[in-house]
């Protein structure tokens, strides 16, 4: 499927771009692939695509090293390849994925900034299925997507990495110049954010109770697979600038039904960030929706927040100009087959923005078994203006009276 086809196709709903039963890689030769399999470096049942980002005519796909047989953790596919299940090309090349701590170890998610740079948070953690095994220090890697050259590499100081930490998401804020950029990295297991200043080559850690999971929302039941997760701050994304020029970091724990945000002015000052308690805002006193565990999230230029609802096999949305109530939350699409554990989600930076979703049946990968004869991994997309149609996320949505008898804004 090509970008031209996507632009011309008028079908409503999420359109499937890629799908895989099992994932394969673009090895330099058949012999290299066979050798990797013989040595356990590539074991297809171990491989799980998780994160994505669209950059021009390429899609970046991450593959954390949950298990041993994952040969590359950051890859690309060409959106104009015309292939339904393309081989994944290691990024920037194979040499970066050889187990060296100066290379790439285990990337969960990436983010593209306005300067054409790809920011990757490398957790440094491997074999996560059995324990948090730290093979390398966590690091931030920044690549020029025009040249595919490394621009910057920053090892997060171990004093900001409590035992058991797992860094899984990254959001980026460009200020007046590309050099004046901040990155925000979420620690899902030890409930913190690491703030990194590119100009100062320095980072600091922020912790807050809002980063913690809700113990009453830690039970999951997906496809009759029941499990308990105490995952904290998970989905993070930047807002567009408001009329005063400020931006906000929107965030939520995975094991929670609530959404929060903070003015990044507080986070970007190391002194203020340590006492940013009063700036952390709960958006509304009510939950998102029933079974509203939200994974990846992303916000478009109009301030519409999109998020994956893993327990509902759905993609949701909320217009940030409205109060945060269950009634103002929309469902973009719900499908137990194509959206079986929708994991990552991005709104791209193209002039006409599109929503991109990756689903990967993570619950079956971890607690059951993926069927290699069935499609397990999908990448889907649709324009954001189509995604909000018929939902409360449309600008034309009129707030109904609250059933509690209270007025909105009271």
N, C-alpha and C positions, 0 to 999 in steps of 0.2 A: 504494500500500500504506500503510495507516494504522498508528499505534501500537497501536490496539485489535486490529487483525488480527494483528500480531506477538505480542501478549500471548496471544491465543486459539489461535494456530496451534501444533500439537503436533509438527510435522515436526522430525525431528532433523537436525543438520547446519546449516551456514551457509545462511541464507535470503537470497536476493537482494532488496534493497530498491530500489535504483536501478541503471539501466544506460544507457549512452550509446554510440552509434556515434561521433558527434562531439558536442561540447558547444556549447550556445548560451546566450546571456545574456538577462536580463530588461531589454532596452532600453526607454526611455520611449516609443519609437515605431518603426514599421518604417523610417521615414526615417532615424532616428538609427542604426539597425543598418546600413542601406545605406551611409550616409556613412562609418561606421567601417570597413566593408569596402573601400570605394573608396579610403580613405586608408591602407590597410594596418594599421590599428589593431586590426582583428579579422580574423584568418585562421584559420578552423577547424582546418586541419591542424597549426597551431602550438600548439594548446591541449591541455594535459595535466593533468587533476586529479591531485593527489599526496597531500596531507595531509587529515586529517579529525578532527573532534571532535564529540561529541553533547552538546547543551545543551538540555534539556527536549524540546520538540517540533521542534527545529531541528537540522540537521546543518550544521556549518561545513566547507567544502571549500576547500582552498588550490590555487592554480594558479601555480607559479613561472614567471617570464618566461624560460623556456629559449630562446624565439625571439621575434621581434618582434611577432607578431600576437596577443598575449594582452592583452585590454582590462582585465581586473580580476584581481587576485591573491588576494583573500580574498572568499569568497562564502558564501551560505547557501541551503539548500533546506528546505522544510517537510516534516516526516515524515508529516504528515496530508494531503498534497496529493492523494494518490490517483493520482499520475502516475508512470509508469515512468521517463521521461526528462525530468524537470522542467528549466525554465530556471534558470540560476544567477543569484541576486540579489546584486549587489556589496554588500559590507559595509564600513562601515556604510551607505554610499551611493556613487553614482558619483563624487561630488566628491573622494573619497579616492584615486581611481585615475587621476589626470590627469597623472602624471609629475613632480609636485612632490615634492621630498625631504622636505617636512613631511607628506606623505601616505604612501600605501603603495606600495612599489616592487615587491618580489618576496618573497613569503612561502612558505616550504617547509612549516612545520608550526606548529601552535598547541596550547595546553594550557589546560584549564579548571581553576581552583582551587576550593577549598572555600568561597570567599567569593562565588562566582558571577561571577568575573572571567575573561575570556578573555585569555590572554597570547599574543602573536604575535611571533615573531622574524622581522623583515624583513631579509633578507640584503643588500639594496641592490644585488644583482648581477643583470644582465640579459644576454641572449644568451649563455647559458652553454654552448650547444652548440659554439660556436667558441672561446671563451676566457672567463676570469673578468673580465668587463667591469663595473667598479664604477661604477654610475650615482649612487649615494648612499651615505652612511655607513650601516653596519648599525645597527639600532635595535630596541628592545623597545617594543611598544605594548600597553597594557592597557586593555580595554574592560569596561564594566559591561553584562553581557548582559541585564539587566532594562530598561535605558534605551537601550542601544546608544550610549552616550556615551563618549568617550575619558576615561579616568581619569588616565592617566600615559603619558608618552613619554620614552624615555631613549636618547640617542645613545651607542653604545659608543665610548669614546675610541679614536682611531686608533692610539695606542700599544699597544693590545691587539688590533690587527687587522693581523697580518703580511700582506705582499703575497701575494695569491693565496688569502686566507682565504675560506671559505664557511661561513656559519652556517646550519645546516639543522634543528636540533631544539632543543626547550626543555622543561625539566621545572621544576615549581614546588613549593616547600615552604612552607606556611603554618605559622607558629609559634604563639604564644599568642594573637595578634591578627592581623587582616587586614593591618594596617600592618607588622607584623613578618614579612615574607615575603622569601624568597630565590628567585631564578631561576637555573637552570643552563643555559647555552647551549653547544652543541657545535660545534666548528670541524672539519668533516670533512676539509678539504684541508690544514690546517696543524696539526692534531692537538693541540687544546687545548680547555679549558673556560673560559668566562667566567662568573664568579660575580657576581651582582648583588644588592645589598641595597636593598630598597625603602625601608626606614626611613632609611638613610643616603644614599640616592641616589648610590651609589658601586659600582663594579665592579672586579674584579681577574681576572687571567688565571692559569690553572694549566696546566702542561704535564707530561707523564709518558710514558715509553716504552710504557705499556699503552694509550695513546691511538693508537698507530701501527698501521698495517696489518701483517699477516703477509705478507712477500714470497712465501712459499710457497703462499699462499691467494688470490693476486690474479688468478688466471685464472678466467674464467667461460665456461660453455657452456650457453646456454639456447635451446631450440628450434633448435639447430644454428647459433646466432649466437655466435661466439667473440670475446671481448674481454678486455682487462686493465684493472682498476681498482685504484688504490692508495688507496682510501677508508679513512680512519681512523675515529675515534670517531663513531658514527652513532646507534644506538639508545640512548636514555637514559630512565630512568623511576625514580620514587620508590617505595620500599617503604612498607608501613604501619609504624607505630611498633612496636618490639619491647617486651618486658616492662620494659625500663629507660627507655622513652620515646625511644629513638634511632631515627633513620631512616637509610637507606642509599640512595645513588644507584647503581643498577645500570646498567652500560654495556657496550657491545661495539663494536669496529670492524666495519665492513661486510666488509672483506676479512680475515676471521679466522673461526675456528670456536670461539672462546673467549669466556667471560663473566667480568666483573669487577665489583667493587663497592667503595665507599668510604663510611665513616661521614661523614655531612655535617657533623658537629661540626668536623671538620678543614677542610672547604671554607669554612664560614661565618666563620672567623677568618682575616683576610687574612694575618696573620703565619704562622699554622700552615699555611695552604694552600700557601704557597710551599715548605714542606718536608714535604709530606704523603706523601712517598715510601713510608714504612713502613706507611701506612694503606691504600694501594692493594692490594686483595686479588684474586688470581687464584682463581676458584672451581673448584677441582679441577685436577689436572694433565693432564686429558684434554680432547679436543675435544668439541664439541657433538654433531654427527652428521656423517657423510660428506657433503660438499657443503653444509655447514651455514652458508652465508652468511646472516646474519640482518640484516634491515632494521629497520623500526619495532618497538618493544616497549612493553608496558604491563603493570602488575602489579595484580591485584585485591586486595580487602581481606583475603583469606586468604593472601596471599603467593605466589600462583601467577603466574609470569611467562609471558606470552604473547608470541610473536615471529613475524614473517614470515620464511619461508625462501624467498628469491627463486630460488635455483638449483633448488629442489625443487618449486616451485609449490605451496607448502604453508604451513600455520600450525602452529607447534609450541608446546609448553608445558613448563614445568619447575616443580615445587613447591619453593620455596626452603627448605623445611624438610628436604629430602633432599640427599644429596651430589650434586654436579654431575658426572654421568657420562653417557655415551651411553645406558646402560640406563635412566636415570631421566628421559630426555627423551621426551615424548609427541608424537604427531601428532594434532592436532585434525581436520584435513582436508587432503587432497591432491587437486588437480584442475588439470590442465594448461590447461583452458579458462577456468574461472571464476577461478582463482587464478594466471593468467599474470602474473608479476611482482607479487606482493602487496607493496605499497609501505609504506603506513602502517597502523597498528593501534592501537586505543584500547579500554580498558575504561572504560565510562562511570561516572558517580558517582551513578547512580540507586540507590534502596533495594535493588532486585533488579538486580544489575549485568549488563550485556550486553557482549559483545565485538563490536567493529565493525572491519571490514577493508575497505580500498580496494585494488583491483588495477588496474594501468594499462598493462601491456605496455610498460614503459619501454624495454626492450632493443630492441624493434622501432621505437619512436619515434626512438631515437637512432641505430640502426645499420642499419635497414631502412626499412620504411614501414608505417604503420597502414592497414588496409583500411577505408575509410569505409562499406562496406556490411556490415561485421561489428561486433558489440559489442566495444568496446575497453576500456571503463572500467566497473567494477562497484563497488557498495557492498553489503556483506553483513553479516549480524549473527546472533547466537545468544546465549542466556543462558550465562553463564560456568559455571554448574553443569552444563549439558548439554555444554559444550565439553570438560570434563575427564573425562566418563564414559568408562570403558573405557581410560583412559590411565594412565601412572604418576603423573600429576598429581593423581589422586584421593587423598583422605586415607586411604582403605582400602588403598592400594598397599603391598605387602610387598616389601621389597628381596630380590632373589634373590642367591644366593652369586655372587661375582665369578668369572669364568672364569680370572682370573689366579691364583686360589688365595688371594688376599688377602681379608681381611674388610673390610666397610664400616667406615670410621672408623679403620682401622689406620694 
